[in-house]
Amino acid sequence: MYKKLNSTGTLIQRTTMEAPQRHMYYIGLDVHKKTISYCVKDASGQIHRQGTIGATRNELDLWMRTLPQPWTAAMEATIFTGWVYDHLLPHAAQVKVAHPVMLRAIAAAKKKNDRIDAGKIADCLRCDFLPECHMVSTEIRDRRRTLRYRHLIVRQMVQMKNRISGLLLETGVSHNKQQLHKVKYFRDLLATNKEVDESIRPLLKLSRETIVRLQKTDYALVSSLQRDPVLVERVKHLKTVPGVGPITALTWALEIGDVSRFRSVKQAISYCGLCGDEKSSADKVLRTPLSKQRNKHIQRVLVEAAKLAPKQHHELALVYEKEKQKGNANRATLAVARKMVAYLLAVDREKRPFIPTEDYSTAAA
C-alpha cells in the first residue's frame, strides 16, 4: 500500500504487488531436500508473505511469478544450493549464498524452525549482515563435481586393494606386499600358490576385476578434464610449478575457481587450510592447529604434493630443511605447501609458466 496525490490534490491510497521505485524486497530461503521455506520482507522489515513450496523447478517458477518486484534472495550453503542458485539467478536482482558456520553464529536462537530460519536469513540480507560465501561459476562447479567423483573412485580402489590383502592375511597366504597389486604377480599367485584357499578365490577375482574397472574409470575422468577447453591452458601452466602434477593442477583450478578473488597469498593459504586459528585475548596470543574451516579437497592434495616437491626443486628443499631443523617434519611439509600456494597463485594470476628464481634473475639481467 502507498499514498499519493491525484491531479486535484486529493490524497489517495493504492495497494499493489509491485514494489515502489528504488524499493527492494528481500527473500530468505531455507532450502531442504523436499521443501523450501521462504520469507519475503521489505526494507523496513515488514513481512509481506511467507510459506513453503516444493523443492522443484516447476514450483519455483510458479512461485517466482507471484513475487513483488524487484527482489533479491539469500540462502544457506547446502548440498542443494547449487541448482536453486542457478535457477533463481536470471530472475533476481541478486542471489547470495551464506556461509553456514558464520550464519549460525549470527542467527542463533532459542526457538528454531524453518519459518524462523527463513525470516532471519531475510533480515541478515536486508541489514547487510549476511556472511556471504563465494559461488563459483556453473561451468567450474560441473567440472569440480567430476573431479570429486574421481576422488571417490580412488578411495574405492584403495578399499578393494586392502580387502585383497586382508583376505590373504586371514587365510595365511604368503605373498609379496609390494608386488601384490601388479597384474602378472596377482595372476601367478592365484595360479601357482597352493596356499590360496578355494573359498577366497572368487572374492579375490571379483576384487581384482573391480580394481581394473575403477582404474579405467579413473583414467577416463582425468583424461576428459585434461582435454577440457575450459581448463587445458590453465592446467598446462600450473603443471610447470615444481611438485605439481595433473591431479594437483586440476584440483587447484577447480577448487580455487576465480583466482582474482584472493587479494593476497595469505588469503589463499587460509582457504587451503594450511594455517592454524588464532585466539588472542589482551596480550595473550594462542596459535591452534590447522583450522577446520578450509577447503579439505585442495588441502589434502597440496599436502601430498608438498611431500614430493622438495626432491624436485632446491628452493623448496631449502624451505623444508630450514623448518625441519626446528624439530617437526610435519610443519616443514606445511611450509613447503604454503610456498607452493604462492607459486601457484602467481602462475595462475599471470597466466604464464613457472620461472625458477635463477632463470628469472638471468632473464632480468
C-alpha positions in Angstrom: 0.0 0.0 0.0 1.2 3.5 -0.8 -0.2 7.1 -0.8 -0.1 9.8 -3.5 -1.9 13.0 -4.5 -4.1 13.0 -7.6 -4.5 15.9 -10.1 -6.9 17.7 -7.8 -4.7 17.4 -4.8 -6.8 14.7 -3.1 -4.9 12.1 -1.1 -5.5 8.6 -2.5 -4.3 5.1 -1.3 -3.5 2.2 -3.6 -2.5 -1.4 -2.9 -0.1 -3.1 -5.4 2.1 -6.1 -5.5 4.7 -4.1 -7.4 7.5 -2.5 -5.4 7.8 1.3 -5.4 10.6 2.7 -7.4 14.1 2.1 -5.9 12.5 -0.3 -3.4 13.8 -3.8 -2.9 12.2 -6.9 -1.5 14.4 -9.3 0.5 13.8 -13.0 0.5 15.2 -15.6 2.9 15.2 -19.2 1.7 15.7 -22.3 4.0 16.4 -25.0 1.4 15.8 -28.7 2.2 15.6 -31.9 0.1 11.9 -31.8 -0.5 10.7 -28.3 0.6 11.9 -24.7 0.6 10.7 -22.3 3.3 10.6 -18.6 2.3 10.1 -15.3 3.9 9.6 -12.0 1.9 10.4 -8.7 3.7 10.6 -5.1 2.6 13.4 -2.7 3.6 11.6 -1.8 6.9 11.5 -5.5 7.9 7.7 -5.9 7.4 6.8 -9.5 6.3 4.9 -9.5 3.0 4.5 -13.2 2.7 6.0 -16.4 4.0 5.3 -20.1 3.5 6.7 -23.3 2.0 7.0 -24.6 -1.6 8.2 -27.8 -3.0 11.9 -28.1 -4.0 11.3 -28.5 -7.7 12.0 -26.2 -10.7 8.3 -26.1 -11.6 7.1 -25.0 -8.2 9.9 -22.4 -8.1 8.8 -21.0 -11.5 5.2 -20.7 -10.3 6.3 -19.1 -7.0 8.5 -16.5 -8.7 5.6 -15.3 -10.8 3.8 -14.2 -7.6 6.8 -12.2 -6.1 6.8 -8.4 -5.9 9.5 -6.8 -8.0 12.4 -6.2 -7.7 13.7 -8.8 -5.3 16.9 -10.3 -4.0 17.3 -13.6 -2.3 19.7 -15.4 0.1 20.1 -19.0 1.2 22.4 -21.1 3.3 25.1 -23.1 1.6 24.0 -26.8 1.5 24.2 -29.7 -1.0 21.0 -28.4 -2.6 22.1 -24.8 -3.0 23.7 -25.1 -6.5 20.7 -25.8 -8.6 18.4 -23.5 -6.7 21.0 -20.7 -7.1 21.3 -21.3 -10.9 17.5 -21.4 -11.3 16.8 -18.1 -9.4 19.8 -16.0 -10.6 18.3 -15.0 -14.0 15.1 -13.7 -12.4 16.5 -11.9 -9.3 18.3 -8.6 -8.9 20.8 -10.6 -6.9 21.2 -14.0 -5.3 23.6 -14.6 -2.3 24.7 -17.7 -0.5 25.6 -17.5 3.2 28.4 -19.3 5.0 26.6 -21.9 7.2 29.0 -21.7 10.2 29.1 -17.9 10.3 25.3 -17.6 9.7 24.7 -20.0 12.6 26.6 -17.7 14.9 24.6 -14.6 13.8 21.1 -16.3 13.7 21.4 -18.4 16.8 18.2 -18.5 18.8 16.4 -20.5 21.5 13.4 -21.2 19.2 14.3 -22.6 15.8 12.3 -23.8 12.8 12.3 -23.5 9.0 10.0 -20.4 9.0 12.1 -18.6 11.6 15.3 -19.5 9.8 14.0 -18.1 6.5 13.0 -14.9 8.3 16.4 -14.5 9.9 18.2 -15.0 6.6 16.0 -12.3 5.1 16.9 -10.0 8.0 20.6 -10.6 7.6 20.2 -9.9 3.8 18.2 -6.8 4.5 20.6 -5.3 7.0 23.7 -6.3 5.1 24.8 -8.7 7.9 24.8 -11.8 5.6 28.2 -13.7 5.9 28.3 -14.2 2.1 30.4 -17.0 0.6 31.8 -17.2 -2.9 29.8 -19.1 -5.5 31.9 -20.3 -8.4 30.5 -20.4 -12.0 28.3 -23.2 -13.1 30.9 -24.5 -15.6 33.5 -24.8 -12.8 31.1 -26.4 -10.4 30.2 -29.0 -13.0 33.8 -29.9 -13.6 34.6 -29.8 -9.9 31.8 -32.4 -9.4 33.6 -34.7 -11.8 36.9 -34.4 -10.1 35.4 -35.0 -6.6 33.7 -38.1 -8.0 37.1 -39.2 -9.2 38.4 -39.0 -5.6 35.5 -41.4 -4.6 36.7 -43.8 -7.3 40.3 -43.7 -5.9 39.1 -44.3 -2.3 37.1 -47.4 -3.5 40.2 -48.7 -5.3 42.2 -48.4 -2.1 39.5 -50.2 -0.1 39.5 -53.1 -2.6 43.3 -53.4 -2.5 43.1 -53.5 1.3 40.4 -56.1 1.0 42.6 -58.4 -1.2 45.5 -58.0 1.3 43.1 -58.7 4.2 41.7 -61.9 2.6 45.3 -63.3 2.1 46.3 -62.4 5.6 43.1 -64.0 7.1 43.9 -67.3 5.4 47.7 -67.3 6.0 48.7 -66.9 2.3 52.3 -65.8 2.0 52.8 -63.0 -0.6 54.9 -60.1 -1.6 53.1 -57.0 -0.3 54.9 -54.6 -2.8 54.1 -56.7 -5.8 50.6 -57.9 -4.8 48.6 -55.5 -7.0 50.6 -55.9 -10.1 48.7 -57.8 -12.8 51.3 -60.6 -13.6 52.1 -61.2 -9.9 48.5 -61.5 -8.9 47.7 -63.9 -11.8 50.7 -66.1 -10.9 49.7 -66.0 -7.2 46.3 -67.5 -8.0 47.7 -70.0 -10.5 50.7 -71.4 -8.6 50.3 -70.7 -4.9 48.6 -73.7 -3.3 48.0 -71.8 -0.1 45.2 -69.8 -1.7 42.0 -71.5 -0.4 39.2 -72.2 -2.8 36.8 -70.2 -0.6 38.5 -66.9 -1.3 39.4 -67.4 -5.0 36.0 -65.9 -6.2 36.4 -63.0 -3.8 39.9 -62.3 -4.9 39.0 -62.4 -8.6 36.0 -60.1 -8.0 38.1 -57.7 -6.1 40.7 -57.6 -8.8 38.1 -57.1 -11.5 36.6 -54.2 -9.5 40.0 -52.6 -9.2 40.6 -52.8 -13.0 37.2 -51.3 -13.7 37.8 -48.5 -11.3 41.2 -47.8 -12.8 39.7 -47.4 -16.3 37.0 -45.1 -14.9 39.7 -43.0 -13.1 41.7 -42.7 -16.3 38.7 -41.7 -18.3 37.6 -39.0 -15.9 41.1 -37.4 -15.6 41.6 -37.5 -19.3 38.3 -35.8 -20.0 39.2 -33.0 -17.6 42.7 -32.5 -19.0 41.3 -32.2 -22.5 38.5 -29.8 -21.5 38.9 -26.5 -23.4 38.0 -24.5 -20.3 40.9 -26.0 -18.3 43.6 -27.1 -20.8 45.6 -23.8 -20.9 45.3 -23.1 -17.2 46.4 -26.7 -16.2 49.3 -26.5 -18.7 50.7 -23.5 -16.8 50.1 -24.9 -13.4 51.9 -28.1 -14.1 55.1 -26.2 -14.6 55.2 -25.5 -10.8 57.6 -27.9 -9.1 55.8 -30.8 -7.5 52.5 -30.1 -9.3 51.1 -32.9 -11.5 47.8 -33.3 -13.4 45.7 -34.0 -10.3 47.2 -31.2 -8.2 46.8 -28.7 -11.2 43.2 -29.8 -11.8 42.3 -29.6 -8.1 43.8 -26.1 -7.8 42.0 -24.8 -10.9 38.6 -26.3 -10.0 38.6 -25.7 -6.2 40.1 -22.2 -6.3 37.8 -21.1 -9.2 38.4 -17.4 -10.0 41.9 -16.7 -8.7 41.3 -13.0 -8.7 39.0 -13.3 -5.6 42.2 -13.8 -3.4 43.8 -10.4 -2.7 46.8 -11.9 -1.1 48.8 -15.1 -0.6 47.7 -15.2 3.0 44.0 -15.4 1.9 44.8 -18.3 -0.4 46.8 -20.1 2.3 43.9 -19.7 4.7 41.4 -21.0 2.1 43.6 -24.1 1.5 43.7 -24.8 5.2 47.5 -24.5 5.6 47.5 -22.3 8.7 46.1 -22.5 12.2 43.5 -20.5 14.0 44.5 -17.5 16.1 42.9 -16.9 19.5 44.0 -13.8 21.3 42.9 -12.0 24.4 44.6 -8.9 25.9 48.3 -9.6 25.4 48.0 -13.4 25.1 48.1 -14.9 21.6 47.4 -18.6 21.1 48.0 -20.4 17.8 46.0 -23.5 17.4 46.5 -26.5 15.0 45.3 -26.4 11.4 41.8 -24.8 11.1 38.9 -27.0 10.2 37.3 -24.1 8.2 39.0 -24.8 4.9 38.6 -26.5 1.5 39.6 -30.0 2.5 39.9 -31.2 -1.1 42.7 -28.8 -2.0 44.3 -29.1 1.4 44.8 -32.9 1.0 46.2 -32.6 -2.5 48.6 -29.8 -1.6 50.0 -31.6 1.5 50.6 -34.8 -0.6 52.3 -32.7 -3.3 54.5 -30.9 -0.7 55.9 -34.2 0.4 57.5 -34.8 -3.0 58.2 -31.3 -4.2 61.5 -30.8 -2.2 63.0 -33.6 -4.2 62.3 -31.7 -7.4 63.2 -28.1 -6.6 66.1 -26.9 -4.5 64.3 -23.8 -3.2 61.5 -25.9 -1.8 64.2 -28.3 -0.4 65.8 -25.3 1.5 62.4 -24.3 2.9 61.8 -27.9 4.1 65.3 -28.2 5.7 65.0 -24.9 7.4 61.7 -25.8 9.1 62.7 -29.4 9.8 65.7 -28.1 11.8 63.2 -26.8 14.3 62.3 -30.4 15.0 59.0 -31.1 13.3 58.8 -32.7 9.9 55.0 -32.1 9.5 55.5 -28.3 10.0 58.2 -28.5 7.4 55.8 -30.1 4.9 53.2 -27.4 5.6 55.8 -24.7 5.0 56.6 -26.3 1.6 52.8 -26.4 0.8 52.5 -22.7 1.7 55.3 -21.9 -0.7 53.7 -23.9 -3.4 50.5 -21.9 -2.9 52.5 -18.7 -3.6 53.9 -20.2 -6.7 50.5 -21.5 -8.0 48.9 -18.2 -7.2 51.5 -16.2 -9.2 51.4 -18.6 -12.2 47.6 -18.6 -12.2 47.3 -14.8 -11.9 49.8 -14.0 -14.6 48.7 -16.9 -16.9 52.3 -17.9 -17.7 54.6 -20.9 -17.0 56.6 -21.0 -13.7 60.0 -19.4 -14.0 62.6 -20.6 -11.4 64.3 -17.8 -9.5 67.8 -18.3 -11.1 66.3 -18.2 -14.6 64.2 -15.2 -13.8 67.3 -13.3 -12.4 69.3 -14.2 -15.6 66.5 -13.0 -17.8 66.1 -9.8 -15.9 69.9 -9.1 -16.1 
